[in-house]
C-alpha cells in the first residue's frame, strides 16, 4: 500500500449539548447507579472479598454496558495504575481483553456495504466468530481468493454517533472540573478532551488508519535495520471507510513472554522502533498496551492496531531529541531549554537557557535516567502539570501522550527487563544520534545488539 498525504474527515462539533446528550447522560447515570446497587448485593453475599473489589467490578460491568467510550476509559484506567486506586486499575484490565463481540452477520454487512461485493465473492473463507473484540472494532479471520490468510478489522455499528454524544458529555464535565478543581484547570482537562475527540474520529476513519499503518510499517526499515520488528502489511484493495484488511500475524502478546535475556531484547527492540517513530518520523503508535505489541512465532516483535496514533510536528520532535540527547549522551539540558521556551512551556522571564536547563534537569533526569522499574508515570505527569502550574502555562498535552506510552513500557520493564533503562539505553537511540551513540559505545566497549 502506498501512502499519500494523511488527511482526516472533519470531526463532528464537540461543543454542543442537546436533547440527545441529555438523555444519554440520564442513561449513563442510571447504569452506573444500577451496577453499584448490584455490587452492594454481591458484597452482602461475599463480604470477605471486600467492598472496593465489588465496587470496582460494578464500575467495569457498567462500562461494558455503556459501550465503546467507556470501555476506552476503562482501558486508560487499567493501563495507568499509578493514577487510580490499584484495585480499580487491576479490575479495569478486563477492558483490554474481555470486550463482548457483536454478531458476525453485522461484520459481513459492514464489509459488503464498504466494498460493494458479497463476502462470499471476496473471500474463500470468512470466520463469523471474531479472533478478538475491542472497543471500536473487532477482527475476523479470512482467506482471500488467492489463498492469502488475512484479517478484517471491522468497526462496530453505530459507533460514530455513540462516541460523538459521549465525548460531548465528557467535554461538559471537563469544563466543570476546571472551574472547581485547580489540578484539572492546570492540566487543561478540556483541551485533552478536544484532542481525544479529534483522535477518536481520526480512529473511526479506517482509510486514515490504514495509511498510517502502512506509513509506520515503511518507516521501521528506514535505516536499514530493525529486521526483528514489523507491522502487518495492509491490502488496500480490501479496505474501506470502516474496514481494514491486513496480513495475519501469528504470535502472542508481549506480556505473555517468559522473563529473561530474550524478553529484555524484545522490549528493547520494540522501544527502539517506537522511539524512532516518535522523534524522527513524527507518527508514532499511541496505544502500545500488550495486546498491541506481539512477539511473533518467528521471534520478531510486531506492532498491531494503529487506531490510535500520535503525530508530532518538527518543533516537538526537536524538543524530544534535545531531551533524550541530555539523558543519553551528555547530561546537558541547556539546549533543551531553548526548545521549551520556543514552545511556550516556560516563558523567557524564567531565566537564561542555562538556568532553565538546570530546572529541567531537576525535573526530568531522575525519572528518565533511572531504571524503568522505578519510573513512575504518575510522577512524570505530575512534573509536567507542576511546571505548568509554577510558570502559569498549560501542560504540554503532546508530552502527556508520550508519558502514557512510557507508562506501558514501564510495565514491560518491571516484568521482563527489570535492569533496563529506556532513557539511557544507547541501543534505543542508535538511529536518533548515530555518531554520538557510536562514539559512546566505543568508549564504553559495548557492542549493541542487532
N, C-alpha and C positions, 0 to 999 in steps of 0.2 A: 504493500500500500504506500503510495507516495503521499507526502504531507505538504499541503499548501498552507496558506495563512489560516490560522485557527481563529474563527470568529463564532460567537455565540448568538443565539436568538435573544432579543430583548427580554429581560425578566419581567414578570408582571409587577405592577406597582406594589410597594411594600407598605406605604404609609396610608393605608385605607382600613376602615373598620365599619362594617355594615351589619345587616341582619344575619347574614351567613356566619360571620365571625362571632357574633354574639351567641347564636345558637350553638355553635361549636364549643364556645367557652363553657356554656352550661353543661354540655356533654362531657367535656374534659373533667370538670369539677365533680360531676355525678359519678363518673367511672373511678376516679381516684378515691373518692369517699367510699364507694361500694366495696372496693378491694381492701381498703383499710378496715372496714367492718368485718369482712371475711377473715382478715388477719387476726382481729380480736378473737373471733370464734376459734380459729386454729390455735391461738396462743392459750386459750382456756382449756383446750383439749390436750395440748402438749407444752405446758409451761416450761419444761426443762430446756427446750431449745432457745428460750429467751425471746422477749418481745422485739428487740432490734432485728433479729433474723426474720421473724414472721412479718414485721412491718416492711422490711426490705423486699421480701418475696411478693408482698402485696403491691408494692410500687412497680416491680418488674412485670408482674401479671397485668397490671393496668396499662403499662407501656405497650405490651403486645396487642392488647385490645384497641388502644388508641391509634396504633398504626405507625407508619414509617418515620415520621418526625420524632416521635417519642422513642422509637427503637434507636434512632441515631443519638438521642440524648443519653439513653442507657449505655450505648457503646462508648460515648465520651466519658461517662462516669466510671465505667468498668476499666477503661484504659488510662485513667488518671487517678490512681488510688491515693495519691498524696493530697488531692483536693477535696475528697469526700470521705466520710466515715468508712473504715475498712470493710465492715460487714455489708454496707450498701454497695461499695465498689465491687466486692467479690461477687455478690449476687447479680450485679449488672453484667457480669461476664456472660451470662446467659444470652444477652442481646447480641453477642458476637456469633453464636453458633446454634441457637435454638429458635430462630425466626420461623414461624409457621409458613409453609409453602402455600401457593394458590394452585388451582387445578391446571393440569397440563393443557386442557382444551382452551383455556384463556390464553396461554402462551402461544399455542398454534394460531389462534385467531389474530393475535398481535403481529406475529411473523407474516402471516398471509396478507394482512392489511398493509404492512410496511413494504413488503417485497412484491406484492401483486401476483403471487403464484401459490398454489396449494403446497403444503409441506410435503405431501406425497410425491410431488413433482420435483421439489428442491432437494430432498434427502432420500437416500435408500433406507435410512433408519432414523427415527426420532423417538427418544425416550420421554414419555409423558411425565414420569416421576423425575423431578429435578435432582441434579447432583448436590446442589446446595441452594439455600434460600437466604436472601439478605433483605435489608430494609427497603431498598429501592427496586431490586430486580432479583431474578433467580436464573440459574443456568441449567440448560438441558444438554445432554449428550446427543450428538447427531453424527451421522456418516454421510458425507457428500456423495453424489453420484459417481465421482471418480475414485471413491474409496478412502478419501482423507477423513480421519476422525477429528471432529471439531466440537466446540461447544457454542451454544447460542445463549447470549445474555439478553434476557427479555424483561422489560420494565413491568412493574405492577400496573394493573388497570386503574385509572383514575387518580394516580399518584400526583399528577401535576396540580390538580385543583385542591387536593387534601393538604399538600405541603404549602401551597400558596396561602391558604387560610391559617394554618398552624403558625407559619412564620410571621404573619401579620399580628397574631396574638402574642407571640414571643417578643416582637418589637415593642408592643404596648407595655408589656411587663418590664422590659429592659429600661424603657424611658422612665417608668415609675420608680424602679430601683435606683436609678441615677439621681433622682430628686431627693431620696431619703437616706441613702447609704453611700458614704464617701468612697468606699472601695470600688463600687460599680461605676461611679462617676469618673474616677481616675482611670479605671480600666477601660473606660469608653465602651460600656456594655452594648449600647445601642448600635455603635459602629461595628461591633463584632457581629451582631445580628444582620446588619446590612451586608457585610462581607459573606456571612453564611448564606444569606438569601441569594446573592449573586453566584456563589459557588454551587449551591443546590440546583439552581436552574441551568447552570452550565452542565452539571452532572446529569440532568434529565435530558440533555441533548446528546443522544448517542452518537451522532455524527462527529461532534466535537470530541467526545471521549475516545472514539476510535482513532481519530487523527492524533490526539495526544499520546495514546498508547503506542502508535506507530513511530511517532517522533521520539518518545522515550527509548523505545527499542533500538532505533538507529543511533541514538546518542551514546548508548552503552559502549559501542565499539569505536567511538570517535578517535580514540588514541591508540588503537591497535592492540589493546589488551582487554582485560575483563572477559576472557573467554569462558570463565566459570560462572558468569552471571548472564541472565537473559530475561526476556519477557515474551509472552505469546505473540506469534505472528497474527496480524489482522487480515481477514479476507474481505476486501472492500465490496466486492460484488454481492455479498450476502449480508450487508449492513444496511440499516435504515435509521429513521429518526428515533426509534425505540428499541432497536435490536442491534447487537454486535455479534459477528461471527469471528471466532478466533481458534487458533491451534489449541488442542487439548494438551495439558501438561500432566505428567504422572509424577506424583511425589506426595509429600506430607507437610503440614505447617511447621514453621521454624521452631515453635515451642515444643514440638514433639521430638526434637533431636536429643540424643544422649549426650550429656556434658562431657567435654574432653577437648583435646587439641583440634580435632576435626571440626567440631561445632564452633569453636572460637574462630577458626579461619573462615567458616561460613558467615558468621556475624561480621567479621572484618571486611570480607568481600562485599557483602550487602551494603554496609555502611560506606564503603569507598564509592560505589556506584551512586548511591543516594546523595552523597556529599558533592560529587562531581556534577550531578544534575542540578543541585541546589546553587552552587556558587559559580559554575561555568556555563551551563546550558540555560539556566533560568527557569525551566519547567521541571518541577520535582514532584515525586509521589507524596501526596498529602495525607496518607492513611496507611501507615506501614505496620498495622497490627498483624499478629502472627498468621491470621487467615489470609493475608495478602502477601506474605513472604513465605515461599515454599522452598524446601530442599527437594530437588528432583531425584528420581531414582538413579540417574547417572552421576549424581554428586554436585551438579550445578545448583545455584540458587536462582529462583525466578521471582520477580515482582508480578503481582496479579492485581486485577481490579483497579482501573485507572479512573474511576468515577470522581474521586477527589484528588485534584492536583493543585499545587501551589505554583504560582508564576511570579518571578521577581524581575523587576527592571534592572538596568545596569547599575544604578546607584546603590540599590540594596545588595546586589551581588558583590560590589566593591566593598561595601561595609563588612559583609561576612568574610570576604577574603582577608580584609585587614584584621578582623577579629581572630580568625584562625591562624593567620601568619604570626600573630603575637603569641598565641597559646602553643603553637607547634614549633616555630622556627627560632624566634629571638626574644620573646617576652617583652617586646617594646609596644606599648599601647598608644604611643604618641600619634602615629599616622591614622589609627582608628578614630582618634578624637576629631580629626578633620571630617571624616565621613559622618560621624554622629552629629556634628554641627550642621553640615550641609543638609541633612535630612530632618533637622529640627527637633531631634530627640533631646538635645540640650541647647541652650542659647549661648551666643557669643560671650555674654557677660558673666558666664560661669567661671571662665578663666582661659588661660592660654592653652594651646594644644597639649603642652607638656603637663599642665595642671589637670586638664580633663583626662588625659591619659592615665594619670595616677588614680583618679576616681574610677575609671573604667577597669583598671587592673584590679582594684579592690573588689569591684562588683563581680567580674566575670572569671578572673583567673582561678580562684579557689574551686569554682563549680566545674569548669571545663578542663582543668588540669588534673583533678583527682580522678581516681578510677570511677567508672560509671556505677559501680556498686554503691558508691557514696553520693552519686549525683542525684539531686532532688529536683524534679520538675516543678514542685511547689515553690522551692527556693528560687528557681530560675524565673518563674513568672512573678513572684513577689519582688524580686530585684528589679525587674522591668517596670512593674507598677510603682515601686518605690521611687525609681528615678523620675517617672512622670510626675508623681506627687511632689517630690522635692523641688523639681525645676518647673512645675506647673505647666507641663506639656502632656499631651495624650500619650498613652503607651503605644509602642510600635507594634501594630497588630501582626505584621508580617513575621516578626521575630517570635511572637507568641505561637503562631502556627509552626514555626521551626521548633520551638521549645516542646510542643506536643509530640512531634516526631522523635525528638531526643528522648522523651519520656518512654516511648516504645523501646528504643534501643537500650534504655536503662534496664527495662525488664529482661531483655535478652542477655544483657551483660551479667545481671545478677544470677541468672540460671545457667548460662552457657559459657560465659567468659568473665569470671569474677576479677581477674587480674588485668583486664583490658581497659585502656583509657582512650576513648574516641578522640578527645580534644588534643591529645599529644601523640597519637599513633602516626608515624611518618608514612606508613603504607596507605592509609586512608587519603592522604593529601599528595600522593605521588604525582598525579597529573595536574594538581592545582598549583603546586610550587615545584616544578620538576627540577630546576637547577639547585634550589636550596635543599630539597629533600635528598637529592643525590649526594650533595656535599655532606649533609648531616649523617646519612647512612654510612658513608665512607669514614667520617670522623669517629663514629661510634663502632665501626666494624660490624655493622648489622646488615645482613642480606635480606632484602624484602621478598616476601612470597610472590608467587605468580598471581 
